[in-house]
Amino acid sequence: MSDAQLRKWAETWARAGMELEAIKRRELQAMSDEDAKEAARDVLSMNLPDDLPPLPGSGLVDQQRWFARIRARK
């Protein structure tokens, strides 16, 4: 691909990305509480791959570490 083609491709996807974000925002705003609950249930009830390695902990320590980093940045 030439530089001009790459530039055009990038510009096209930049515009498409903005439009896709706008569509996503409109769809989320139009969701009812029941729609949102159903979407959350769908995500949280997904089956995990059988070969997924076990986590060494619950993740709470890592979560607190992330919160501390965010708080330190503010």
ChimeraX attribute file (.defattr): number of C-alpha atoms within 10 A of each C-alpha:
attribute: neighborCount
match mode: 1-to-1
recipient: residues
	/A:1	7
	/A:2	7
	/A:3	8
	/A:4	9
	/A:5	10
	/A:6	11
	/A:7	12
	/A:8	12
	/A:9	12
	/A:10	12
	/A:11	12
	/A:12	11
	/A:13	13
	/A:14	12
	/A:15	11
	/A:16	12
	/A:17	12
	/A:18	11
	/A:19	12
	/A:20	13
	/A:21	12
	/A:22	12
	/A:23	12
	/A:24	12
	/A:25	11
	/A:26	11
	/A:27	10
	/A:28	12
	/A:29	9
	/A:30	11
	/A:31	12
	/A:32	10
	/A:33	9
	/A:34	9
	/A:35	12
	/A:36	13
	/A:37	12
	/A:38	12
	/A:39	13
	/A:40	11
	/A:41	11
	/A:42	10
	/A:43	10
	/A:44	9
	/A:45	9
	/A:46	8
	/A:47	7
	/A:48	7
	/A:49	7
	/A:50	6
	/A:51	6
	/A:52	7
	/A:53	7
	/A:54	6
	/A:55	7
	/A:56	6
	/A:57	8
	/A:58	8
	/A:59	10
	/A:60	9
	/A:61	10
	/A:62	11
	/A:63	11
	/A:64	11
	/A:65	12
	/A:66	12
	/A:67	11
	/A:68	11
	/A:69	11
	/A:70	10
	/A:71	9
	/A:72	8
	/A:73	6
	/A:74	5
